[in-house]
Amino acid sequence: MLKLILWPFRIIIDLVTFIIGITGKLIGSVIGLVIMILGMIFTVTLVGAIIGIPIIIFGFLIMIKAIF
């Protein structure tokens, strides 16, 4: 049951690891920053906030994974 609940988070972490593995640390950091900026642009519009906040979190995860 717990694996089923944590499955979406595992998919996101695997996707971030895959992106960093392909692009490298520097480009991964830049991609993470660009994704965060896109999320902030979406968040400015109230309708886009539903999509923008998860995009910001995803970009932040990519940057953290690229740094460490």
C-alpha positions in Angstrom: 0.0 0.0 0.0 2.8 2.4 0.9 4.6 1.7 -2.4 1.4 2.7 -4.3 1.2 5.9 -2.4 4.8 6.8 -2.9 4.9 5.7 -6.6 4.3 9.3 -8.1 7.2 10.6 -6.0 9.5 7.8 -7.1 8.6 8.5 -10.7 9.5 12.2 -10.3 12.8 11.4 -8.6 13.7 8.9 -11.3 12.9 11.4 -14.0 15.1 14.1 -12.3 18.0 11.6 -12.0 17.6 10.6 -15.7 17.7 14.3 -16.8 20.8 15.1 -14.8 22.5 11.9 -15.9 22.0 12.8 -19.6 22.7 16.5 -19.4 25.4 16.9 -16.8 25.6 19.1 -13.7 25.9 22.5 -15.3 23.3 22.1 -18.0 21.1 20.4 -15.4 21.3 23.4 -13.2 20.4 25.7 -16.1 17.5 23.5 -17.1 16.3 23.5 -13.5 16.5 27.3 -13.3 14.6 27.7 -16.6 11.9 25.3 -15.5 11.6 27.3 -12.2 11.2 30.5 -14.1 8.5 29.0 -16.3 6.7 27.8 -13.2 6.9 31.4 -11.8 5.5 32.8 -15.0 2.6 30.3 -14.9 2.0 31.1 -11.2 1.6 34.8 -12.0 -1.7 34.0 -13.7 -4.0 32.6 -11.0 -5.4 29.9 -13.3 -1.9 28.7 -14.1 -1.0 28.5 -10.4 -2.3 25.0 -10.3 0.3 24.0 -12.9 3.0 26.6 -12.0 3.6 25.5 -8.4 4.4 21.9 -9.2 6.6 23.1 -12.1 8.6 25.3 -9.6 9.0 22.3 -7.3 10.2 20.1 -10.2 12.7 22.7 -11.3 14.0 23.1 -7.7 14.4 19.3 -7.5 16.4 19.3 -10.7 18.7 22.0 -9.4 19.2 20.3 -6.1 20.0 17.0 -7.8 22.4 18.8 -10.2 24.3 20.5 -7.3 24.7 17.4 -5.2 
